[in-house]
Amino acid sequence: MDRKKIIKILASFLVLMLLFTVLSRAADSASLANVQTKTAQSMTIDHTVTGSGKVMQNREQAVSTIGEQKVQTIYVSEGQSVEAGDLLFDLDIANLKEQILLKKQEIEKMDLTEGDNKSKSSAEEQKKSSTRTRAEQDVSLAAGKGNEAVTRAAEALQKAQQKLQDYRNQQGIPTDGNDAVFAELNKTLKAKEKALQQAQDELKELERKIEREVNKALDEAEKKNQEAQAQAAKAQAAKAQAPETSLTEGQTEPPAEPASDENGAVPQTVAQPQTQPETQPQTQPETNAPETEDLTKVEKEVRNQYKTELEKANKKVEKAQSDKISAEQAIQQYQQEQAANQSKESQEQEQLLADDVTAKQQTYDDAVNARDDGVRTAKRALEDANAPEGTDSTGKISKLDKEKLQMELQKLEALLAAGGQIKAPIKGIVTKIAVTTGDKTMDGTAMLLADTTNGSKFVAQVPVDQEKYLAKNDPVVIKPGNNGNPVEGLKVESVKANEENKEMLDVTVKLPADTLEIGTAAEFEVTRMSKTYRTCVPISAIHEDNNEKFVYVIQETESVLGNELKAQKVVVKVLDQNENFAALSDGAVTSDQKIITGTDKNISGGSRVRLAEE
């Protein structure tokens, strides 16, 4: 195949490939989602709360009357406006006069009953006073008689106890220490105890003396040893300082040998032969060092000097201890012998005297108990006499009833003086009528008037989730339902939970006088401006999946076929939002990123998209 043909075929192939690419791109573009985009902007998020309600009275005033009064004529109807002093209704005068007469008769009857009650109360008080006096006398009498009996019993008991003690003293029972033999034995014991104490004191003094002598001897021996050590050290130092004989420079022969002593010994100062190393001089042991004392031996010698004296002192203490024990044993033996010598007859006599003491003691105890019981019984009777009477409220009730009748009489007489007419106390609107012409009145409210002199209030209900956008003093606009002019310049008076429905809030707005008629239906609108947020996007850009909020932004990439646009998922945090816009946390998206706000097809993260033509 020639070259031209090959080039032609290749060119045709390339043209076909280009054509197929263009067709593929066109077909792909036709399938892509068309999206609208916006960029984030800085703005405030406005919140508008609306609701419907009606105008109500600020304050109501009740018009009351006395019960059982016949209504003659009613001059107003519910919803009617009245001025202060306007006639509301009037009462039947004849029935009013009859009621006044009946009240006066009831009061007179109560006065008579009150006089009878006072007389009865006075008689009962006199009786109670007499009972109280007798009870006081009984207490004094019971105490006097009881004390006399106790005194007699106490004297008898004392005499019996004295007889028993006298008998025991006559029998020589050593219970009080007056026995002569016992006293002598006890005196001997005291002497032995004194001798023992003296011997123990002497032993302790001897031991202290030995310790002083031992310490003195040890101090002297220690001092002598220290002196010996000092002398030895001094001799050693003197020897070390003595000059040694040696060859000096220039000498060729050693000096003449010194003469030896009578035993042939050479003095210690003679130089040693040169064959001995200079580093090992020959020394002789110390033969004249002072001797040192053995401290243990010294202490033993001193204690041996007092050994005999110490043994004598210990034996003296032992003997004194033995003498004391013997004296104690003698007293014990004597007491045992005395107890054994008591005869059976004396024991029986003593028992009789002891029994008499027991009997006299019982008599005394009985007298004390009888006195206390008598006094206690008399005091209880006195307490009963002094106890306050049970609360009798009859008198108080009668007084209250009388006061009530008198007040009702005054009201009836005031109504009669006014000709039975009931007038409006304030300017307002009649909201309730509780009386009927020809019927008798009930105690309490006959009519209700809405006070219009103090303005009115608008009350509306909104869902509780709107509470965060409502607060006291927020500006509010009220639009009447009768197409009246909106009322501006108002403020929220209060935001409270609705008593009947906890899912709703009551929003109250105070209205100036003569603003809107009571009962008028209206709507309110409260707008609150948030702070300025730097990153705000249309609410249509916000998506949510699995409690996660996110937006799609345009991501542009390059390919062999040109630039491609893809949707990139970005998770965001919404700080605030209304029905149109949402405020995002800073850093989620940038101000130059294109955020997808709308699409004609479903997209997801990574989906290829194309921008819709504006």
C-alpha positions in Angstrom: 0.0 0.0 0.0 1.4 3.4 -0.9 2.0 6.2 1.4 -0.8 8.4 0.2 -3.3 5.7 0.7 -2.1 5.1 4.3 -2.3 8.8 5.1 -5.8 9.0 3.7 -7.0 6.0 5.7 -5.4 7.4 8.9 -7.0 10.8 8.3 -10.4 9.2 7.8 -10.0 7.3 11.1 -9.1 10.4 13.0 -12.1 12.2 11.6 -14.4 9.4 12.6 -12.9 9.3 16.1 -13.4 13.0 16.5 -17.0 12.7 15.3 -17.7 9.9 17.7 -16.2 11.9 20.6 -18.3 14.9 19.8 -21.4 12.8 19.5 -20.6 11.1 22.8 -20.0 14.3 24.6 -23.2 15.7 23.3 -25.1 12.6 24.4 -23.5 12.8 27.8 -24.2 16.4 28.2 -27.8 15.8 27.5 -28.0 13.4 30.5 -26.2 15.7 33.0 -28.2 17.5 35.7 -28.7 21.2 35.2 -28.0 23.0 38.5 -28.4 26.5 39.8 -25.8 28.0 42.1 -25.3 30.8 44.6 -22.3 32.0 46.6 -22.4 32.4 50.4 -23.0 36.0 51.6 -23.0 37.9 54.9 -26.4 38.8 56.2 -28.8 38.7 59.2 -31.4 36.0 59.7 -34.8 37.5 60.4 -37.4 35.6 62.4 -41.1 36.5 62.1 -43.6 35.0 64.6 -47.3 35.4 63.8 -50.5 34.3 65.5 -54.2 35.1 65.9 -56.1 36.2 69.0 -58.6 38.7 70.3 -58.8 41.9 72.3 -59.8 41.4 75.9 -60.4 43.6 78.9 -57.4 44.4 81.1 -59.5 44.4 84.3 -63.1 43.4 85.2 -65.1 44.7 88.1 -67.9 42.9 89.7 -71.2 44.5 90.6 -72.5 42.7 93.8 -75.7 42.8 95.7 -77.4 41.1 98.7 -79.2 37.9 98.2 -82.9 37.3 98.4 -83.7 40.7 96.9 -86.3 40.8 94.1 -85.1 42.3 90.8 -87.6 44.7 89.4 -86.0 46.1 86.2 -82.7 45.5 84.2 -81.7 48.5 82.1 -78.6 47.1 80.2 -77.6 44.1 78.1 -74.3 42.2 77.6 -71.8 44.0 75.4 -73.4 47.4 76.2 -71.1 50.3 77.0 -71.9 52.2 80.2 -70.6 55.2 82.0 -69.9 55.5 85.6 -73.2 56.1 87.4 -75.4 54.6 84.8 -78.4 52.6 86.2 -77.9 48.9 85.7 -81.0 47.4 87.5 -83.2 48.2 90.5 -84.8 46.2 93.3 -88.4 45.9 94.6 -88.7 48.5 97.5 -91.5 46.6 99.3 -89.4 43.4 99.4 -86.4 45.4 100.5 -88.3 46.9 103.5 -89.5 43.4 104.5 -85.9 42.1 104.5 -84.8 45.0 106.7 -87.6 44.2 109.3 -86.6 40.6 109.4 -82.9 41.4 110.0 -83.8 43.7 112.9 -85.9 41.0 114.6 -83.1 38.4 114.3 -80.6 40.9 115.9 -83.1 41.5 118.8 -83.5 37.8 119.4 -79.7 37.3 119.5 -79.4 40.1 122.1 -81.8 38.2 124.4 -79.9 35.0 124.0 -76.6 36.7 124.7 -77.9 38.0 128.1 -78.9 34.5 129.1 -75.6 33.0 128.2 -73.7 35.7 130.3 -75.8 34.8 133.4 -75.2 31.1 133.0 -71.5 31.7 132.6 -71.3 33.7 135.8 -72.9 30.9 137.8 -70.5 28.3 136.4 -67.5 30.4 137.3 -68.6 30.7 140.9 -69.0 27.0 141.2 -65.6 26.4 139.7 -64.0 28.9 142.1 -65.5 27.0 145.1 -64.2 23.7 143.8 -60.7 25.1 143.4 -60.6 26.4 147.0 -61.6 23.0 148.4 -59.0 21.3 146.3 -56.2 23.6 147.6 -57.3 22.8 151.2 -57.2 19.0 150.5 -53.6 19.3 149.2 -52.5 21.0 152.4 -54.3 18.6 154.6 -52.9 15.5 152.8 -49.3 16.8 153.0 -49.6 17.6 156.8 -51.1 14.2 157.8 -48.6 12.3 155.6 -45.6 14.1 157.0 -46.7 13.3 160.6 -46.9 9.6 159.8 -43.5 9.6 158.1 -41.9 11.4 161.0 -43.2 8.8 163.5 -42.0 5.9 161.3 -38.6 7.5 160.9 -38.1 7.9 164.7 -39.1 4.2 165.3 -36.7 3.1 162.6 -33.8 5.1 164.2 -34.5 3.5 167.6 -34.4 0.0 166.2 -31.2 0.6 164.4 -29.5 2.0 167.6 -30.6 -1.0 169.6 -29.0 -3.4 167.0 -25.8 -1.4 167.1 -25.7 -1.3 170.9 -26.1 -5.0 171.1 -23.3 -5.7 168.7 -21.0 -3.3 170.7 -21.8 -5.3 173.9 -20.9 -8.6 172.3 -17.4 -7.3 171.5 -17.8 -7.8 167.7 -14.8 -5.9 166.3 -16.9 -3.9 163.8 -15.9 -0.5 165.0 -12.2 -1.0 166.0 -12.7 -0.6 169.9 -11.5 -4.2 170.8 -8.2 -4.0 172.9 -6.6 -7.1 171.5 -7.4 -6.2 168.0 -5.9 -2.7 168.6 -2.7 -4.2 170.0 -2.3 -6.5 167.1 -3.0 -3.7 164.7 -0.4 -1.6 166.5 2.2 -4.3 166.0 1.4 -4.5 162.3 1.9 -0.8 161.9 5.3 -1.1 163.6 6.4 -4.0 161.3 5.2 -2.0 158.3 7.4 1.0 159.5 10.4 -1.3 160.0 10.0 -2.7 156.5 9.8 0.7 155.0 12.9 1.8 157.0 14.9 -1.3 155.8 13.8 -0.7 152.2 15.0 2.9 152.5 18.4 1.9 153.9 18.8 -0.6 151.0 18.0 2.0 148.4 20.4 4.5 150.0 23.2 1.8 150.1 22.6 1.1 146.4 22.9 4.8 145.6 26.1 5.0 147.6 27.6 2.0 145.7 26.7 3.6 142.3 28.4 6.8 143.4 31.6 5.0 144.4 31.6 3.0 141.2 31.2 6.1 139.1 34.0 7.9 141.0 36.4 4.9 140.5 35.6 4.7 136.8 36.2 8.4 136.4 39.6 8.2 138.0 40.6 5.1 136.0 39.4 6.8 132.8 41.5 9.9 133.6 44.6 7.7 134.4 44.1 5.9 131.0 43.9 9.2 129.2 47.1 10.4 130.8 48.9 7.2 129.9 47.8 7.5 126.3 49.0 11.1 126.2 52.5 10.1 127.5 52.8 7.3 125.0 51.9 9.6 122.1 54.4 12.2 123.4 57.2 9.6 123.5 56.4 8.4 120.0 56.5 11.9 118.7 59.9 12.5 120.3 61.4 9.4 118.7 60.1 10.4 115.3 61.9 13.8 115.5 65.4 12.3 116.5 68.1 12.7 113.6 69.4 9.6 111.9 73.2 9.0 111.3 74.1 8.6 107.6 76.9 9.3 105.1 77.0 12.9 103.9 78.2 14.1 100.6 82.1 13.7 100.3 82.4 11.0 102.9 84.1 7.8 101.8 83.9 5.8 105.0 81.1 5.4 107.5 81.6 7.1 110.9 83.1 5.2 113.7 80.7 2.8 115.5 79.6 3.9 118.9 80.6 1.9 121.9 78.2 -0.8 122.9 76.8 -1.0 126.4 77.9 -3.5 129.1 75.6 -6.1 127.5 76.9 -5.6 124.0 73.7 -4.0 122.8 73.9 -1.2 120.2 71.9 2.0 120.9 68.7 2.5 118.9 70.2 5.5 117.1 72.9 3.5 115.3 72.4 3.4 111.5 71.5 0.1 110.0 73.8 -1.7 107.5 73.6 -0.3 103.9 72.4 -3.7 102.7 68.9 -3.0 104.3 66.6 -1.0 102.0 66.2 2.6 102.9 62.5 2.3 102.7 62.4 -0.2 105.6 64.1 1.3 108.6 64.4 -1.0 111.6 62.4 -0.1 114.6 62.3 -1.5 118.1 59.1 -2.1 120.2 58.1 0.4 122.9 59.2 -1.0 126.2 58.5 1.9 128.6 54.8 2.8 127.7 52.6 3.5 130.8 50.0 0.8 131.7 46.2 1.4 131.4 43.4 0.4 133.8 40.7 -2.2 132.9 37.4 -0.4 133.6 35.4 -3.6 134.1 37.9 -4.8 136.7 37.8 -1.5 138.5 33.9 -1.5 138.7 34.0 -5.2 140.0 36.6 -4.3 142.7 34.5 -1.4 144.0 31.3 -3.5 144.1 33.2 -6.3 145.9 34.1 -3.8 148.7 30.4 -3.4 149.5 29.3 -7.0 148.9 29.0 -7.9 152.5 27.2 -4.6 153.5 24.7 -5.1 150.6 23.9 -8.7 151.6 23.2 -7.5 155.2 20.8 -4.8 153.9 18.9 -7.3 151.7 18.6 -9.7 154.6 17.3 -7.0 156.8 14.6 -6.1 154.2 13.6 -9.8 153.9 13.3 -10.2 157.7 11.1 -7.0 157.9 8.9 -8.3 155.1 8.5 -11.6 157.0 7.7 -9.9 160.3 5.0 -7.8 158.5 3.4 -10.9 157.0 3.4 -12.6 160.5 1.6 -9.6 162.0 -1.1 -9.6 159.3 -1.6 -13.4 159.8 -2.0 -12.8 163.6 -4.8 -10.2 163.0 -6.5 -12.5 160.6 -6.4 -15.4 163.1 -7.7 -13.3 165.9 -10.7 -12.2 163.8 -11.5 -15.8 162.9 -11.4 -16.8 166.5 -13.7 -14.0 167.6 -16.2 -14.8 165.0 -16.2 -18.5 166.1 -16.7 -17.5 169.7 -20.0 -15.8 169.1 -22.7 -18.0 170.7 -25.9 -19.2 169.1 -28.0 -17.3 171.6 -26.3 -14.0 170.7 -26.9 -14.7 167.0 -30.6 -15.3 167.6 -30.9 -12.1 169.7 -29.1 -10.1 167.0 -31.4 -11.6 164.4 -34.5 -10.5 166.4 -33.1 -6.9 166.5 -32.3 -7.0 162.8 -35.8 -8.2 162.0 -37.2 -5.4 164.0 -35.1 -2.9 162.0 -36.5 -4.5 158.8 -40.0 -4.1 160.0 -39.5 -0.5 161.1 -38.0 0.2 157.7 -41.0 -1.2 155.9 -43.3 0.8 158.1 -41.4 3.9 157.2 -41.5 3.2 153.4 -45.3 2.6 153.7 -45.7 5.9 155.4 -43.7 7.7 152.7 -45.7 6.0 149.9 -49.1 6.8 151.6 -48.1 10.4 152.1 -47.0 10.7 148.4 -50.2 9.0 147.1 -52.4 11.3 149.2 -50.7 14.4 148.1 -50.6 13.3 144.5 -54.4 12.6 144.5 -55.1 16.0 146.1 -52.9 17.8 143.5 -54.7 16.0 140.6 -58.0 17.2 142.0 -56.6 20.7 142.2 -55.3 20.5 138.6 -58.7 19.4 137.5 -60.3 22.4 139.3 -57.8 24.7 137.7 -58.0 23.2 134.2 -59.6 25.5 131.6 -63.0 24.6 130.4 -63.3 23.1 127.0 -63.5 25.7 124.3 -67.1 26.9 123.9 -67.4 28.7 120.7 -71.1 29.3 121.0 -70.6 32.9 122.3 -68.1 33.7 119.6 -70.3 32.3 116.9 -73.3 34.2 118.1 -71.2 37.4 118.1 -70.0 36.8 114.5 -73.5 36.0 113.4 -74.8 39.2 115.0 -72.0 41.2 113.3 -72.9 39.6 110.0 -76.6 40.5 110.4 -75.7 44.1 111.4 -73.6 44.4 108.2 -76.4 43.0 106.1 -78.8 45.4 107.7 -76.5 48.3 106.9 -76.3 47.3 103.3 -80.1 46.9 103.1 -80.7 50.3 104.6 -78.2 51.8 102.2 -80.0 50.2 99.2 -83.3 51.5 100.6 -81.8 55.0 100.9 -80.7 54.7 97.2 -84.2 53.8 96.2 -83.1 50.2 95.4 -81.1 51.3 92.4 -77.8 49.6 91.4 -75.5 51.8 89.3 -72.3 51.2 87.3 -69.2 52.0 89.5 -66.9 52.5 86.5 -67.0 53.2 82.8 -66.9 50.0 80.9 -68.7 47.3 79.0 -71.2 44.8 80.4 -69.6 41.4 79.9 -72.0 39.2 82.1 -75.4 39.5 83.7 -76.2 37.1 86.4 -79.7 38.4 87.5 -83.1 38.0 85.9 -86.1 40.4 86.1 -88.7 39.1 88.6 -86.3 36.7 90.3 -84.5 37.1 93.6 -80.8 37.9 93.7 -78.0 35.5 94.9 -75.2 36.5 97.2 -72.2 37.6 95.2 -71.8 39.0 91.7 -74.8 40.3 89.8 -73.0 41.7 86.8 -69.4 42.0 85.4 -68.1 45.2 83.8 -65.0 45.3 81.7 -63.0 48.4 82.8 -62.2 50.4 79.7 -60.6 53.3 81.5 -57.4 51.3 81.9 -57.1 50.2 78.3 -57.3 46.6 77.0 -55.0 43.7 76.1 -54.5 41.5 73.1 -54.0 37.8 73.8 -52.9 35.2 71.2 -51.6 31.7 71.1 -48.4 30.4 69.3 -46.6 27.0 69.4 -44.2 26.6 72.3 -41.2 26.1 69.8 -41.5 29.8 68.9 -40.6 30.8 72.4 -36.9 31.4 71.5 -38.0 34.1 69.0 -40.3 35.9 71.5 -39.5 38.0 74.6 -40.9 40.8 76.6 -40.7 44.3 75.0 -40.2 42.9 71.5 -41.9 45.3 68.9 -45.2 43.9 67.7 -47.8 44.9 65.0 -51.5 44.0 65.4 -53.7 43.7 62.3 -57.4 43.8 63.1 -59.5 41.1 61.4 -62.1 43.7 60.2 -59.6 45.1 57.7 -58.8 48.0 60.1 -55.6 49.8 60.1 -52.6 48.0 61.7 -51.7 49.1 65.2 -47.9 49.7 65.4 -45.6 51.0 68.2 -46.7 48.2 70.6 -44.6 45.9 72.7 -45.0 42.3 74.0 -46.2 42.5 77.6 -45.6 38.8 78.5 -44.9 35.3 77.1 -46.4 32.6 79.3 -47.4 28.9 79.0 -51.1 28.4 78.2 -52.8 26.9 81.2 -55.0 24.6 79.2 -52.5 23.5 76.5 -48.9 23.1 77.5 -47.9 22.9 73.8 -49.0 26.5 73.3 -47.8 29.9 74.6 -50.0 32.9 75.5 -48.6 36.1 74.1 -50.0 39.2 75.7 -49.8 42.8 74.3 -51.1 45.7 76.3 -53.3 48.2 74.3 -53.8 51.8 75.1 -57.3 53.0 75.9 -59.7 53.3 72.9 -57.3 51.4 70.6 -59.4 48.4 69.7 -62.8 47.3 70.9 -63.0 44.4 73.3 -63.8 41.2 71.5 -62.1 42.3 68.2 -60.3 39.4 66.4 -56.8 40.3 65.2 -53.4 38.9 64.1 -50.0 39.9 65.5 -46.6 39.9 64.0 -43.2 40.0 65.8 -40.0 40.3 63.9 -36.6 39.7 65.5 -33.3 40.5 63.8 -30.5 38.1 64.5 -26.8 39.0 64.6 -24.9 39.2 61.3 -23.6 35.9 60.0 -20.7 35.8 57.4 -21.8 32.6 55.7 -25.4 32.5 54.7 -27.0 30.4 51.9 -30.5 29.8 50.6 -32.5 27.3 52.6 -32.9 25.2 49.4 -29.1 24.4 49.4 -29.4 22.6 52.8 -29.9 18.8 52.6 -30.1 16.3 55.5 -29.4 12.6 55.8 -29.0 10.5 58.9 -29.2 13.6 61.1 -26.3 15.1 59.2 -26.7 18.4 57.3 -24.7 19.1 54.1 -24.5 21.2 50.9 -23.2 20.5 47.4 -20.6 22.7 45.9 -19.2 22.8 42.3 -15.8 21.1 41.9 -14.1 21.8 38.5 -11.5 19.3 37.1 -9.6 19.0 33.9 -9.6 16.0 31.5 -8.6 15.0 28.0 -12.0 16.1 26.9 -11.9 19.4 28.7 -13.1 20.8 32.0 -15.6 18.7 34.0 -18.0 19.9 36.7 -18.8 17.7 39.7 -21.0 18.0 42.8 -18.9 17.8 46.0 -20.7 17.0 49.3 -19.7 19.3 52.2 -21.0 18.6 55.7 -22.0 21.8 57.5 -23.3 23.1 60.8 -26.4 25.3 60.7 -26.2 28.1 63.3 -29.6 29.7 62.6 -32.2 29.7 59.9 -35.6 31.0 58.8 -37.9 30.0 56.0 -35.5 31.5 53.3 -31.9 31.4 54.5 -29.6 29.4 56.8 -26.5 30.6 58.6 -23.5 28.2 58.5 -20.5 28.0 60.8 -17.4 29.8 59.5 -15.0 27.7 57.4 -17.6 25.3 56.1 -17.6 26.9 52.6 -15.7 29.8 51.2 -17.2 33.0 49.7 -16.1 32.1 46.2 -17.4 28.5 46.1 -20.5 27.9 44.0 -23.2 26.3 46.1 -25.9 24.3 44.4 -29.3 25.6 45.2 -31.4 23.8 42.7 -31.3 20.9 40.1 -33.5 19.3 37.6 -32.3 15.8 38.4 -31.2 13.9 41.5 -27.5 14.2 42.3 -25.1 12.9 44.9 -21.5 13.4 45.8 -19.3 13.0 42.7 -22.2 13.4 40.2 -21.2 15.2 37.0 -23.4 18.4 36.5 -23.6 21.3 34.3 -24.6 24.9 35.1 -28.0 26.0 34.1 -28.1 28.9 31.7 -29.1 32.1 33.4 
